[in-house]
Amino acid sequence: MRALEILLESDSDIKMASQKMRMPLISMTFLLILGIVIVSIYFIYDGVAAYLGGSTNYTYQIMEGTLGFITSTYMMTHFMKRLGIRHRPTSPNIVTVIECRKCGFKQIRKFMKGDYILKSVENCQKCNEPMLITGIYSEEVKAN
Ligand SMILES: [Zn+2]
């Protein structure tokens, strides 16, 4: 039991440490990628300058720069995805509340285009009177 306690304790310590390390690690990686981008741009610029200067040694530099640029861009997107910065493709579940002014019958259905508050819609199921939209709201969507 004692050993287990120690194990659990050290485990939470590791978690704490990794949480503390998370932020500097993110900025470090970001700076590294940024560095590659800058170097790549420099290589491309240098290659273009060599080309304009009449040198025949520019192809390699441009190729290297482009390759570096593509690699860093790929790394950046991959990194962003892992961080979850990318916009989450969740569609909000919007519902419309319809109420009968006469008998108070209430109905909730999915929001439809053109719905607005106090719009009169289909007739009441109970008393056959036209019903009104009394509310439009977004339902909590469970995150996956
Ligand atoms: Zn009614």
Backbone and ligand atoms as CSV (ligand in chain L), in Angstrom:
chain,resi,resn,atom,element,x,y,z
A,1,MET,N,N,0.822,-1.214,0.000
A,1,MET,CA,C,0.000,0.000,0.000
A,1,MET,C,C,0.854,1.261,0.000
A,2,ARG,N,N,1.884,1.189,0.808
A,2,ARG,CA,C,2.780,2.338,0.958
A,2,ARG,C,C,3.469,2.645,-0.386
A,3,ALA,N,N,3.865,1.561,-1.036
A,3,ALA,CA,C,4.550,1.695,-2.330
A,3,ALA,C,C,3.619,2.311,-3.359
A,4,LEU,N,N,2.351,1.910,-3.288
A,4,LEU,CA,C,1.344,2.414,-4.216
A,4,LEU,C,C,1.127,3.911,-4.004
A,5,GLU,N,N,1.100,4.290,-2.736
A,5,GLU,CA,C,0.919,5.700,-2.379
A,5,GLU,C,C,2.039,6.555,-2.964
A,6,ILE,N,N,3.230,6.031,-2.799
A,6,ILE,CA,C,4.408,6.747,-3.317
A,6,ILE,C,C,4.323,6.869,-4.841
A,7,LEU,N,N,3.881,5.758,-5.432
A,7,LEU,CA,C,3.756,5.701,-6.883
A,7,LEU,C,C,2.750,6.744,-7.376
A,8,LEU,N,N,1.603,6.817,-6.681
A,8,LEU,CA,C,0.561,7.770,-7.049
A,8,LEU,C,C,1.047,9.211,-6.862
A,9,GLU,N,N,1.780,9.389,-5.787
A,9,GLU,CA,C,2.304,10.710,-5.475
A,9,GLU,C,C,3.265,11.192,-6.563
A,10,SER,N,N,4.160,10.284,-6.931
A,10,SER,CA,C,5.148,10.647,-7.956
A,10,SER,C,C,4.474,10.858,-9.312
A,11,ASP,N,N,3.402,10.110,-9.531
A,11,ASP,CA,C,2.664,10.243,-10.786
A,11,ASP,C,C,2.050,11.640,-10.896
A,12,SER,N,N,1.454,12.108,-9.785
A,12,SER,CA,C,0.856,13.446,-9.803
A,12,SER,C,C,1.927,14.525,-9.924
A,13,ASP,N,N,3.093,14.236,-9.372
A,13,ASP,CA,C,4.221,15.166,-9.494
A,13,ASP,C,C,4.635,15.314,-10.951
A,14,ILE,N,N,4.664,14.169,-11.625
A,14,ILE,CA,C,5.038,14.175,-13.047
A,14,ILE,C,C,4.011,14.984,-13.842
A,15,LYS,N,N,2.737,14.754,-13.515
A,15,LYS,CA,C,1.661,15.475,-14.207
A,15,LYS,C,C,1.802,16.986,-14.003
A,16,MET,N,N,2.074,17.357,-12.760
A,16,MET,CA,C,2.251,18.778,-12.418
A,16,MET,C,C,3.412,19.365,-13.205
A,17,ALA,N,N,4.504,18.603,-13.222
A,17,ALA,CA,C,5.710,19.055,-13.906
A,17,ALA,C,C,5.462,19.206,-15.402
A,18,SER,N,N,4.747,18.217,-15.974
A,18,SER,CA,C,4.492,18.285,-17.408
A,18,SER,C,C,3.557,19.443,-17.749
A,19,GLN,N,N,2.652,19.757,-16.827
A,19,GLN,CA,C,1.760,20.897,-17.054
A,19,GLN,C,C,2.542,22.205,-17.014
A,20,LYS,N,N,3.499,22.250,-16.104
A,20,LYS,CA,C,4.330,23.449,-16.003
A,20,LYS,C,C,5.227,23.594,-17.229
A,21,MET,N,N,5.665,22.423,-17.738
A,21,MET,CA,C,6.574,22.410,-18.876
A,21,MET,C,C,5.859,22.691,-20.200
A,22,ARG,N,N,4.561,22.509,-20.204
A,22,ARG,CA,C,3.775,22.598,-21.428
A,22,ARG,C,C,3.940,23.930,-22.148
A,23,MET,N,N,3.770,25.013,-21.416
A,23,MET,CA,C,3.828,26.328,-22.061
A,23,MET,C,C,5.186,26.655,-22.680
A,24,PRO,N,N,6.298,26.529,-21.904
A,24,PRO,CA,C,7.606,26.819,-22.531
A,24,PRO,C,C,7.882,25.925,-23.727
A,25,LEU,N,N,7.433,24.657,-23.640
A,25,LEU,CA,C,7.654,23.703,-24.723
A,25,LEU,C,C,6.947,24.167,-25.983
A,26,ILE,N,N,5.719,24.662,-25.824
A,26,ILE,CA,C,4.935,25.153,-26.962
A,26,ILE,C,C,5.636,26.340,-27.621
A,27,SER,N,N,6.055,27.301,-26.810
A,27,SER,CA,C,6.700,28.482,-27.377
A,27,SER,C,C,8.060,28.144,-27.994
A,28,MET,N,N,8.747,27.155,-27.399
A,28,MET,CA,C,10.037,26.713,-27.943
A,28,MET,C,C,9.847,26.124,-29.339
A,29,THR,N,N,8.870,25.237,-29.467
A,29,THR,CA,C,8.588,24.608,-30.756
A,29,THR,C,C,8.183,25.658,-31.767
A,30,PHE,N,N,7.355,26.598,-31.311
A,30,PHE,CA,C,6.878,27.668,-32.183
A,30,PHE,C,C,8.042,28.503,-32.700
A,31,LEU,N,N,8.950,28.841,-31.798
A,31,LEU,CA,C,10.133,29.639,-32.173
A,31,LEU,C,C,11.024,28.875,-33.143
A,32,LEU,N,N,11.131,27.561,-32.922
A,32,LEU,CA,C,11.952,26.712,-33.785
A,32,LEU,C,C,11.386,26.713,-35.205
A,33,ILE,N,N,10.063,26.534,-35.303
A,33,ILE,CA,C,9.406,26.530,-36.619
A,33,ILE,C,C,9.568,27.897,-37.278
A,34,LEU,N,N,9.388,28.927,-36.492
A,34,LEU,CA,C,9.533,30.304,-36.988
A,34,LEU,C,C,10.942,30.536,-37.517
A,35,GLY,N,N,11.920,29.981,-36.801
A,35,GLY,CA,C,13.320,30.079,-37.215
A,35,GLY,C,C,13.551,29.431,-38.568
A,36,ILE,N,N,12.968,28.235,-38.756
A,36,ILE,CA,C,13.102,27.513,-40.033
A,36,ILE,C,C,12.487,28.347,-41.160
A,37,VAL,N,N,11.320,28.962,-40.876
A,37,VAL,CA,C,10.634,29.785,-41.878
A,37,VAL,C,C,11.537,30.951,-42.292
A,38,ILE,N,N,12.120,31.619,-41.305
A,38,ILE,CA,C,12.982,32.778,-41.586
A,38,ILE,C,C,14.199,32.354,-42.415
A,39,VAL,N,N,14.825,31.242,-42.004
A,39,VAL,CA,C,15.996,30.731,-42.736
A,39,VAL,C,C,15.613,30.380,-44.175
A,40,SER,N,N,14.439,29.733,-44.331
A,40,SER,CA,C,13.958,29.347,-45.667
A,40,SER,C,C,13.752,30.568,-46.539
A,41,ILE,N,N,13.132,31.602,-45.962
A,41,ILE,CA,C,12.892,32.839,-46.708
A,41,ILE,C,C,14.231,33.464,-47.107
A,42,TYR,N,N,15.179,33.405,-46.184
A,42,TYR,CA,C,16.509,33.946,-46.461
A,42,TYR,C,C,17.155,33.201,-47.632
A,43,PHE,N,N,17.031,31.866,-47.622
A,43,PHE,CA,C,17.589,31.031,-48.693
A,43,PHE,C,C,16.966,31.385,-50.035
A,44,ILE,N,N,15.646,31.525,-50.035
A,44,ILE,CA,C,14.937,31.865,-51.283
A,44,ILE,C,C,15.403,33.244,-51.773
A,45,TYR,N,N,15.443,34.182,-50.843
A,45,TYR,CA,C,15.867,35.548,-51.157
A,45,TYR,C,C,17.285,35.555,-51.736
A,46,ASP,N,N,18.147,34.770,-51.069
A,46,ASP,CA,C,19.542,34.666,-51.496
A,46,ASP,C,C,19.630,34.067,-52.895
A,47,GLY,N,N,18.820,33.045,-53.137
A,47,GLY,CA,C,18.779,32.390,-54.436
A,47,GLY,C,C,18.312,33.331,-55.523
A,48,VAL,N,N,17.286,34.099,-55.213
A,48,VAL,CA,C,16.732,35.067,-56.178
A,48,VAL,C,C,17.770,36.157,-56.461
A,49,ALA,N,N,18.433,36.606,-55.387
A,49,ALA,CA,C,19.472,37.627,-55.534
A,49,ALA,C,C,20.610,37.114,-56.412
A,50,ALA,N,N,20.983,35.841,-56.215
A,50,ALA,CA,C,22.042,35.214,-57.015
A,50,ALA,C,C,21.626,35.125,-58.470
A,51,TYR,N,N,20.336,34.796,-58.673
A,51,TYR,CA,C,19.785,34.682,-60.025
A,51,TYR,C,C,19.818,36.033,-60.727
A,52,LEU,N,N,19.391,37.057,-60.005
A,52,LEU,CA,C,19.367,38.413,-60.562
A,52,LEU,C,C,20.783,38.920,-60.810
A,53,GLY,N,N,21.724,38.447,-59.990
A,53,GLY,CA,C,23.125,38.861,-60.111
A,53,GLY,C,C,23.854,38.138,-61.241
A,54,GLY,N,N,23.161,37.224,-61.924
A,54,GLY,CA,C,23.749,36.519,-63.055
A,54,GLY,C,C,24.486,35.254,-62.659
A,55,SER,N,N,24.348,34.827,-61.398
A,55,SER,CA,C,25.021,33.611,-60.947
A,55,SER,C,C,24.264,32.369,-61.410
A,56,THR,N,N,24.972,31.276,-61.586
A,56,THR,CA,C,24.340,30.029,-62.028
A,56,THR,C,C,24.114,29.096,-60.845
A,57,ASN,N,N,24.443,29.568,-59.667
A,57,ASN,CA,C,24.390,28.714,-58.481
A,57,ASN,C,C,23.150,28.973,-57.618
A,58,TYR,N,N,22.074,29.387,-58.254
A,58,TYR,CA,C,20.891,29.773,-57.473
A,58,TYR,C,C,19.868,28.648,-57.280
A,59,THR,N,N,19.845,27.675,-58.198
A,59,THR,CA,C,18.817,26.623,-58.167
A,59,THR,C,C,18.814,25.881,-56.835
A,60,TYR,N,N,19.975,25.506,-56.376
A,60,TYR,CA,C,20.113,24.749,-55.142
A,60,TYR,C,C,19.550,25.533,-53.953
A,61,GLN,N,N,19.886,26.821,-53.916
A,61,GLN,CA,C,19.442,27.657,-52.795
A,61,GLN,C,C,17.921,27.820,-52.776
A,62,ILE,N,N,17.355,28.055,-53.965
A,62,ILE,CA,C,15.905,28.209,-54.047
A,62,ILE,C,C,15.210,26.915,-53.655
A,63,MET,N,N,15.755,25.798,-54.145
A,63,MET,CA,C,15.172,24.489,-53.836
A,63,MET,C,C,15.212,24.215,-52.342
A,64,GLU,N,N,16.338,24.492,-51.748
A,64,GLU,CA,C,16.517,24.255,-50.324
A,64,GLU,C,C,15.560,25.131,-49.509
A,65,GLY,N,N,15.472,26.372,-49.921
A,65,GLY,CA,C,14.584,27.311,-49.231
A,65,GLY,C,C,13.133,26.891,-49.329
A,66,THR,N,N,12.724,26.488,-50.529
A,66,THR,CA,C,11.341,26.069,-50.744
A,66,THR,C,C,11.023,24.835,-49.923
A,67,LEU,N,N,11.958,23.887,-49.925
A,67,LEU,CA,C,11.788,22.654,-49.167
A,67,LEU,C,C,11.639,22.951,-47.672
A,68,GLY,N,N,12.487,23.828,-47.182
A,68,GLY,CA,C,12.435,24.220,-45.780
A,68,GLY,C,C,11.123,24.899,-45.442
A,69,PHE,N,N,10.668,25.733,-46.358
A,69,PHE,CA,C,9.425,26.475,-46.174
A,69,PHE,C,C,8.234,25.517,-46.117
A,70,ILE,N,N,8.197,24.550,-47.040
A,70,ILE,CA,C,7.114,23.562,-47.072
A,70,ILE,C,C,7.134,22.723,-45.790
A,71,THR,N,N,8.323,22.276,-45.404
A,71,THR,CA,C,8.463,21.446,-44.211
A,71,THR,C,C,7.972,22.185,-42.970
A,72,SER,N,N,8.393,23.435,-42.832
A,72,SER,CA,C,7.999,24.195,-41.638
A,72,SER,C,C,6.504,24.491,-41.627
A,73,THR,N,N,5.944,24.744,-42.805
A,73,THR,CA,C,4.505,24.988,-42.890
A,73,THR,C,C,3.739,23.732,-42.492
A,74,TYR,N,N,4.231,22.583,-42.978
A,74,TYR,CA,C,3.605,21.307,-42.637
A,74,TYR,C,C,3.701,21.063,-41.137
A,75,MET,N,N,4.871,21.318,-40.575
A,75,MET,CA,C,5.093,21.136,-39.139
A,75,MET,C,C,4.162,22.032,-38.333
A,76,MET,N,N,4.017,23.246,-38.799
A,76,MET,CA,C,3.177,24.238,-38.123
A,76,MET,C,C,1.726,23.763,-38.080
A,77,THR,N,N,1.197,23.310,-39.219
A,77,THR,CA,C,-0.196,22.860,-39.263
A,77,THR,C,C,-0.394,21.631,-38.391
A,78,HIS,N,N,0.578,20.733,-38.431
A,78,HIS,CA,C,0.506,19.519,-37.626
A,78,HIS,C,C,0.501,19.870,-36.145
A,79,PHE,N,N,1.344,20.809,-35.802
A,79,PHE,CA,C,1.495,21.297,-34.439
A,79,PHE,C,C,0.200,21.949,-33.948
A,80,MET,N,N,-0.387,22.767,-34.793
A,80,MET,CA,C,-1.635,23.459,-34.471
A,80,MET,C,C,-2.758,22.449,-34.238
A,81,LYS,N,N,-2.791,21.419,-35.085
A,81,LYS,CA,C,-3.825,20.382,-34.971
A,81,LYS,C,C,-3.702,19.686,-33.625
A,82,ARG,N,N,-2.482,19.376,-33.243
A,82,ARG,CA,C,-2.245,18.678,-31.976
A,82,ARG,C,C,-2.643,19.533,-30.794
A,83,LEU,N,N,-2.484,20.829,-30.939
A,83,LEU,CA,C,-2.827,21.747,-29.859
A,83,LEU,C,C,-4.330,22.007,-29.797
A,84,GLY,N,N,-4.995,21.693,-30.888
A,84,GLY,CA,C,-6.441,21.906,-30.928
A,84,GLY,C,C,-6.811,23.343,-31.204
A,85,ILE,N,N,-5.892,24.081,-31.805
A,85,ILE,CA,C,-6.161,25.479,-32.126
A,85,ILE,C,C,-7.139,25.555,-33.303
A,86,ARG,N,N,-7.027,24.550,-34.153
A,86,ARG,CA,C,-7.890,24.471,-35.326
A,86,ARG,C,C,-9.359,24.553,-34.903
A,87,HIS,N,N,-10.128,25.227,-35.692
A,87,HIS,CA,C,-11.545,25.394,-35.394
A,87,HIS,C,C,-12.258,24.043,-35.366
A,88,ARG,N,N,-12.999,23.816,-34.315
A,88,ARG,CA,C,-13.705,22.546,-34.175
A,88,ARG,C,C,-14.957,22.523,-35.032
A,89,PRO,N,N,-15.099,21.492,-35.835
A,89,PRO,CA,C,-16.259,21.435,-36.709
A,89,PRO,C,C,-17.536,20.959,-36.011
A,90,THR,N,N,-17.998,21.739,-35.060
A,90,THR,CA,C,-19.245,21.387,-34.389
A,90,THR,C,C,-20.337,22.351,-34.824
A,91,SER,N,N,-21.433,21.806,-35.264
A,91,SER,CA,C,-22.550,22.652,-35.668
A,91,SER,C,C,-23.466,22.853,-34.470
A,92,PRO,N,N,-23.794,24.099,-34.147
A,92,PRO,CA,C,-24.668,24.340,-33.008
A,92,PRO,C,C,-26.079,23.842,-33.288
A,93,ASN,N,N,-26.653,23.246,-32.279
A,93,ASN,CA,C,-28.003,22.730,-32.423
A,93,ASN,C,C,-29.010,23.815,-32.023
A,94,ILE,N,N,-29.537,24.501,-33.003
A,94,ILE,CA,C,-30.471,25.595,-32.734
A,94,ILE,C,C,-31.900,25.060,-32.781
A,95,VAL,N,N,-32.648,25.397,-31.753
A,95,VAL,CA,C,-34.036,24.943,-31.693
A,95,VAL,C,C,-34.992,26.132,-31.628
A,96,THR,N,N,-36.218,25.881,-32.064
A,96,THR,CA,C,-37.258,26.898,-32.065
A,96,THR,C,C,-38.384,26.437,-31.141
A,97,VAL,N,N,-38.831,27.345,-30.271
A,97,VAL,CA,C,-39.935,27.038,-29.362
A,97,VAL,C,C,-41.212,27.648,-29.930
A,98,ILE,N,N,-42.200,26.827,-30.093
A,98,ILE,CA,C,-43.492,27.292,-30.625
A,98,ILE,C,C,-44.541,27.140,-29.520
A,99,GLU,N,N,-45.349,28.186,-29.341
A,99,GLU,CA,C,-46.373,28.149,-28.295
A,99,GLU,C,C,-47.729,28.555,-28.841
A,100,CYS,N,N,-48.738,27.923,-28.304
A,100,CYS,CA,C,-50.101,28.291,-28.671
A,100,CYS,C,C,-50.587,29.327,-27.664
A,101,ARG,N,N,-51.038,30.456,-28.190
A,101,ARG,CA,C,-51.480,31.554,-27.313
A,101,ARG,C,C,-52.803,31.213,-26.626
A,102,LYS,N,N,-53.533,30.348,-27.208
A,102,LYS,CA,C,-54.859,30.029,-26.676
A,102,LYS,C,C,-54.821,28.990,-25.559
A,103,CYS,N,N,-54.215,27.844,-25.859
A,103,CYS,CA,C,-54.219,26.766,-24.855
A,103,CYS,C,C,-52.871,26.547,-24.174
A,104,GLY,N,N,-51.857,27.227,-24.632
A,104,GLY,CA,C,-50.546,27.127,-23.983
A,104,GLY,C,C,-49.736,25.903,-24.383
A,105,PHE,N,N,-50.168,25.216,-25.408
A,105,PHE,CA,C,-49.434,24.048,-25.900
A,105,PHE,C,C,-48.064,24.483,-26.416
A,106,LYS,N,N,-47.053,23.766,-25.970
A,106,LYS,CA,C,-45.683,24.139,-26.297
A,106,LYS,C,C,-44.995,23.035,-27.092
A,107,GLN,N,N,-44.249,23.442,-28.092
A,107,GLN,CA,C,-43.568,22.473,-28.933
A,107,GLN,C,C,-42.163,22.971,-29.242
A,108,ILE,N,N,-41.209,22.076,-29.237
A,108,ILE,CA,C,-39.828,22.447,-29.588
A,108,ILE,C,C,-39.416,21.641,-30.817
A,109,ARG,N,N,-38.970,22.351,-31.809
A,109,ARG,CA,C,-38.486,21.661,-33.017
A,109,ARG,C,C,-37.181,22.282,-33.475
A,110,LYS,N,N,-36.541,21.634,-34.414
A,110,LYS,CA,C,-35.291,22.129,-34.953
A,110,LYS,C,C,-35.513,23.470,-35.664
A,111,PHE,N,N,-34.560,24.371,-35.515
A,111,PHE,CA,C,-34.665,25.684,-36.149
A,111,PHE,C,C,-34.702,25.540,-37.668
A,112,MET,N,N,-35.601,26.279,-38.259
A,112,MET,CA,C,-35.695,26.260,-39.721
A,112,MET,C,C,-35.423,27.660,-40.249
A,113,LYS,N,N,-34.900,27.716,-41.454
A,113,LYS,CA,C,-34.584,29.005,-42.077
A,113,LYS,C,C,-35.840,29.873,-42.140
A,114,GLY,N,N,-35.717,31.114,-41.725
A,114,GLY,CA,C,-36.850,32.037,-41.765
A,114,GLY,C,C,-37.602,32.146,-40.453
A,115,ASP,N,N,-37.166,31.357,-39.456
A,115,ASP,CA,C,-37.802,31.427,-38.140
A,115,ASP,C,C,-37.413,32.710,-37.429
A,116,TYR,N,N,-38.383,33.353,-36.821
A,116,TYR,CA,C,-38.088,34.519,-35.978
A,116,TYR,C,C,-39.129,34.608,-34.864
A,117,ILE,N,N,-38.755,35.319,-33.815
A,117,ILE,CA,C,-39.632,35.444,-32.636
A,117,ILE,C,C,-40.937,36.148,-33.042
A,118,LEU,N,N,-42.043,35.614,-32.550
A,118,LEU,CA,C,-43.413,36.114,-32.766
A,118,LEU,C,C,-43.950,35.864,-34.187
A,119,LYS,N,N,-43.242,35.031,-34.922
A,119,LYS,CA,C,-43.744,34.644,-36.246
A,119,LYS,C,C,-44.854,33.609,-36.017
A,120,SER,N,N,-45.941,33.766,-36.742
A,120,SER,CA,C,-47.004,32.776,-36.576
A,120,SER,C,C,-46.742,31.611,-37.525
A,121,VAL,N,N,-46.791,30.429,-36.946
A,121,VAL,CA,C,-46.505,29.226,-37.737
A,121,VAL,C,C,-47.727,28.305,-37.814
A,122,GLU,N,N,-47.451,27.038,-38.003
A,122,GLU,CA,C,-48.533,26.059,-38.184
A,122,GLU,C,C,-49.552,26.071,-37.032
A,123,ASN,N,N,-50.708,25.541,-37.309
A,123,ASN,CA,C,-51.777,25.532,-36.322
A,123,ASN,C,C,-51.513,24.551,-35.181
A,124,CYS,N,N,-52.121,24.873,-34.050
A,124,CYS,CA,C,-51.968,24.071,-32.840
A,124,CYS,C,C,-52.575,22.688,-33.036
A,125,GLN,N,N,-51.886,21.692,-32.492
A,125,GLN,CA,C,-52.359,20.311,-32.610
A,125,GLN,C,C,-53.618,20.073,-31.774
A,126,LYS,N,N,-53.798,20.921,-30.759
A,126,LYS,CA,C,-54.921,20.701,-29.827
A,126,LYS,C,C,-56.156,21.506,-30.206
A,127,CYS,N,N,-55.941,22.816,-30.459
A,127,CYS,CA,C,-57.126,23.657,-30.694
A,127,CYS,C,C,-57.188,24.264,-32.103
A,128,ASN,N,N,-56.238,23.884,-32.913
A,128,ASN,CA,C,-56.221,24.321,-34.313
A,128,ASN,C,C,-56.099,25.838,-34.523
A,129,GLU,N,N,-55.539,26.516,-33.511
A,129,GLU,CA,C,-55.302,27.959,-33.625
A,129,GLU,C,C,-53.859,28.171,-34.099
A,130,PRO,N,N,-53.583,29.248,-34.825
A,130,PRO,CA,C,-52.185,29.474,-35.238
A,130,PRO,C,C,-51.257,29.670,-34.039
A,131,MET,N,N,-50.095,29.074,-34.105
A,131,MET,CA,C,-49.129,29.142,-33.003
A,131,MET,C,C,-48.047,30.182,-33.299
A,132,LEU,N,N,-47.398,30.640,-32.233
A,132,LEU,CA,C,-46.351,31.659,-32.371
A,132,LEU,C,C,-44.996,31.116,-31.930
A,133,ILE,N,N,-43.947,31.596,-32.575
A,133,ILE,CA,C,-42.588,31.263,-32.133
A,133,ILE,C,C,-42.271,32.161,-30.937
A,134,THR,N,N,-41.963,31.551,-29.814
A,134,THR,CA,C,-41.693,32.350,-28.604
A,134,THR,C,C,-40.224,32.323,-28.213
A,135,GLY,N,N,-39.463,31.488,-28.863
A,135,GLY,CA,C,-38.045,31.449,-28.515
A,135,GLY,C,C,-37.213,30.692,-29.533
A,136,ILE,N,N,-35.995,31.197,-29.704
A,136,ILE,CA,C,-35.018,30.508,-30.553
A,136,ILE,C,C,-33.728,30.472,-29.752
A,137,TYR,N,N,-33.210,29.290,-29.524
A,137,TYR,CA,C,-31.953,29.224,-28.775
A,137,TYR,C,C,-31.081,28.058,-29.215
A,138,SER,N,N,-29.834,28.155,-28.801
A,138,SER,CA,C,-28.862,27.116,-29.141
A,138,SER,C,C,-28.745,26.137,-27.977
A,139,GLU,N,N,-28.883,24.866,-28.267
A,139,GLU,CA,C,-28.763,23.840,-27.233
A,139,GLU,C,C,-27.308,23.510,-27.009
A,140,GLU,N,N,-26.999,23.094,-25.775
A,140,GLU,CA,C,-25.638,22.673,-25.449
A,140,GLU,C,C,-25.283,21.456,-26.286
A,141,VAL,N,N,-24.157,21.553,-26.980
A,141,VAL,CA,C,-23.716,20.420,-27.776
A,141,VAL,C,C,-22.578,19.734,-27.022
A,142,LYS,N,N,-22.742,18.440,-26.820
A,142,LYS,CA,C,-21.709,17.688,-26.104
A,142,LYS,C,C,-20.438,17.593,-26.939
A,143,ALA,N,N,-19.344,17.954,-26.331
A,143,ALA,CA,C,-18.053,17.895,-27.035
A,143,ALA,C,C,-17.606,16.437,-27.118
A,144,ASN,N,N,-17.115,16.058,-28.285
A,144,ASN,CA,C,-16.679,14.679,-28.472
A,144,ASN,C,C,-15.270,14.476,-27.919
L,1,ZN,ZN,ZN,-53.685,25.466,-28.750
